[in-house]
Amino acid sequence: MSIRKTFLLTAFPLLWATMACAQGVPPSPPPAGQPPAPTSEMRHSEEDPVARHKNFCDEHHAHEIARLAYLEAKLDLTEKQRAAWNKWRQVQIDNAGKEQADCLSNVPTRETKPTALEREAQMEKGLAVKLQNLQSSRPALEALYEVLTPAQRTVFDRPPHGDHFAPPHGVPFGQPGPLPPQP
């Protein structure tokens, strides 16, 4: 028998036994005066929905600002391109701030959950803000795109991570994705 098989045959039973014993042993109490460490179940069940929503809005805003910094570094802009970039980037930052403000205006209350009608109204308002932002940034985007080289356009054209309209990994935009296997 190979060493690998011997290891697997002995390791898994030991692992299962250790896990079974650990589940039956209560955690040691915290030091005097210290609150107990929250478990993952406690964090998710007791987390404040208002704080969670605010954190979501702040995280989304931070990701957008980070995406701009990443894109700027990847483009390696020339001095001639810098003015168009700065104008477009400022519009994007302003728009991200508007979207963050809109997100924070929809903070849920602790007492009640929004109804389906309220959720849809919030979604409609958010989409209207997004559409207005897209329309306001279009002239700056066009001006920037015109001064980019073909290699920079390739970098710029990549959809941001998490884009729902992105093609499957490794498939150029506008090309059909791989076909599913035939039975």
PLY file of the C-alpha trace (Angstrom):
ply
format ascii 1.0
element vertex 183
property float x
property float y
property float z
element edge 182
property int vertex1
property int vertex2
end_header
0.00 0.00 0.00
1.34 3.44 -0.90
2.15 6.06 1.69
-0.61 8.28 0.32
-3.29 5.62 0.79
-2.01 4.80 4.28
-2.09 8.47 5.21
-5.62 8.92 3.86
-6.91 5.80 5.59
-5.58 6.99 8.95
-6.05 10.74 8.60
-9.76 10.84 7.80
-10.93 8.70 10.73
-8.76 10.78 13.06
-10.15 13.99 11.59
-13.75 12.82 12.02
-13.08 11.69 15.59
-11.49 15.02 16.43
-14.42 16.94 14.96
-16.94 14.77 16.83
-15.14 15.33 20.11
-14.78 19.05 19.51
-18.51 19.44 18.91
-19.32 17.87 22.25
-16.87 20.03 24.21
-18.22 23.40 25.25
-15.94 26.37 24.56
-13.87 27.63 27.44
-15.40 30.64 29.20
-13.96 34.07 28.39
-11.71 35.81 30.92
-13.48 37.69 33.70
-15.03 40.95 32.53
-14.86 40.01 28.84
-17.97 39.42 26.73
-18.16 36.05 25.00
-16.72 35.89 21.51
-19.56 36.00 18.98
-20.08 32.93 16.86
-20.87 33.27 13.16
-24.50 32.47 13.90
-24.66 35.23 16.50
-23.08 37.78 14.15
-25.57 37.08 11.38
-28.68 36.78 13.54
-27.98 39.68 15.85
-26.30 42.05 13.39
-27.98 45.39 13.14
-29.71 45.65 9.72
-29.10 49.41 9.67
-25.36 48.95 10.23
-25.27 46.14 7.66
-26.97 48.36 5.05
-24.67 51.31 5.75
-21.68 49.00 5.47
-22.99 47.72 2.12
-23.32 51.29 0.79
-19.85 52.25 2.01
-18.27 49.08 0.58
-19.86 49.65 -2.83
-18.55 53.23 -2.89
-15.06 52.13 -1.81
-14.97 49.45 -4.52
-15.85 52.01 -7.18
-13.08 54.37 -6.05
-10.62 51.46 -5.94
-11.68 50.37 -9.45
-10.83 53.83 -10.75
-7.40 53.76 -9.12
-6.73 50.30 -10.52
-7.83 51.32 -14.00
-5.67 54.45 -13.89
-2.62 52.40 -12.96
-3.31 49.82 -15.68
-3.79 52.44 -18.41
-0.39 54.09 -17.84
-1.67 57.41 -19.16
0.46 59.96 -20.97
0.43 63.66 -20.05
-1.81 64.39 -23.04
-4.36 61.80 -21.85
-4.27 62.91 -18.21
-6.68 65.87 -18.60
-9.40 63.71 -20.20
-8.85 61.02 -17.56
-9.09 63.49 -14.67
-12.35 64.93 -16.02
-13.94 61.49 -16.49
-12.62 60.22 -13.16
-14.08 63.22 -11.30
-17.48 62.62 -12.90
-17.25 58.96 -11.84
-16.33 59.91 -8.27
-19.19 62.41 -8.10
-21.60 59.80 -9.47
-20.37 57.20 -6.98
-21.07 59.71 -4.22
-24.61 60.24 -5.53
-25.20 56.49 -5.63
-23.84 56.15 -2.10
-26.15 58.93 -0.88
-29.10 57.24 -2.60
-28.15 53.91 -1.03
-27.86 55.48 2.43
-31.27 57.13 2.00
-32.79 53.65 1.78
-31.59 52.45 5.18
-34.10 49.97 6.57
-35.78 50.55 9.89
-35.29 48.12 12.72
-39.00 47.73 13.36
-40.38 46.75 9.98
-39.16 45.26 6.76
-39.99 47.05 3.49
-42.92 45.77 1.52
-42.61 44.55 -2.05
-43.98 47.90 -3.23
-41.43 49.84 -1.18
-38.57 47.66 -2.41
-39.63 48.17 -6.01
-39.92 51.94 -5.49
-36.41 51.98 -3.98
-35.09 49.96 -6.91
-36.75 52.33 -9.39
-35.23 55.35 -7.62
-31.78 53.73 -7.61
-32.01 52.86 -11.29
-33.07 56.43 -12.10
-29.98 57.73 -10.25
-27.81 55.22 -12.13
-29.32 56.24 -15.50
-28.81 59.94 -14.75
-25.20 59.20 -13.79
-24.58 57.26 -17.02
-26.04 60.07 -19.10
-24.05 62.77 -17.31
-20.76 60.88 -17.66
-21.15 60.08 -21.37
-19.45 63.22 -22.81
-16.40 62.80 -20.54
-16.27 59.09 -21.37
-16.33 59.76 -25.11
-13.58 62.39 -24.79
-11.39 60.02 -22.79
-11.99 57.07 -25.11
-10.94 59.12 -28.13
-7.46 59.82 -26.70
-6.74 56.22 -25.62
-4.48 54.01 -27.73
-5.84 50.69 -29.04
-3.93 48.81 -26.31
-5.37 51.11 -23.63
-8.86 50.67 -25.07
-8.48 46.92 -24.67
-7.77 47.45 -20.96
-10.53 50.04 -20.63
-13.07 47.85 -22.45
-12.77 44.99 -19.96
-15.95 44.86 -17.91
-15.52 45.49 -14.20
-15.47 42.45 -11.93
-18.97 41.24 -11.21
-20.47 42.76 -14.34
-23.61 40.77 -15.13
-23.16 41.42 -18.83
-19.61 40.10 -19.00
-18.96 37.14 -21.28
-17.66 33.88 -19.80
-14.01 33.93 -18.74
-11.68 33.81 -21.72
-14.35 34.74 -24.29
-13.83 38.09 -26.07
-16.68 40.56 -25.72
-19.14 40.19 -28.59
-18.16 36.57 -29.24
-20.47 33.67 -28.40
-19.50 31.68 -25.33
-18.68 28.00 -25.37
-21.55 25.73 -26.27
-22.77 23.22 -23.71
-21.72 19.62 -24.33
-24.03 17.68 -26.63
-25.64 14.50 -25.24
0 1
1 2
2 3
3 4
4 5
5 6
6 7
7 8
8 9
9 10
10 11
11 12
12 13
13 14
14 15
15 16
16 17
17 18
18 19
19 20
20 21
21 22
22 23
23 24
24 25
25 26
26 27
27 28
28 29
29 30
30 31
31 32
32 33
33 34
34 35
35 36
36 37
37 38
38 39
39 40
40 41
41 42
42 43
43 44
44 45
45 46
46 47
47 48
48 49
49 50
50 51
51 52
52 53
53 54
54 55
55 56
56 57
57 58
58 59
59 60
60 61
61 62
62 63
63 64
64 65
65 66
66 67
67 68
68 69
69 70
70 71
71 72
72 73
73 74
74 75
75 76
76 77
77 78
78 79
79 80
80 81
81 82
82 83
83 84
84 85
85 86
86 87
87 88
88 89
89 90
90 91
91 92
92 93
93 94
94 95
95 96
96 97
97 98
98 99
99 100
100 101
101 102
102 103
103 104
104 105
105 106
106 107
107 108
108 109
109 110
110 111
111 112
112 113
113 114
114 115
115 116
116 117
117 118
118 119
119 120
120 121
121 122
122 123
123 124
124 125
125 126
126 127
127 128
128 129
129 130
130 131
131 132
132 133
133 134
134 135
135 136
136 137
137 138
138 139
139 140
140 141
141 142
142 143
143 144
144 145
145 146
146 147
147 148
148 149
149 150
150 151
151 152
152 153
153 154
154 155
155 156
156 157
157 158
158 159
159 160
160 161
161 162
162 163
163 164
164 165
165 166
166 167
167 168
168 169
169 170
170 171
171 172
172 173
173 174
174 175
175 176
176 177
177 178
178 179
179 180
180 181
181 182
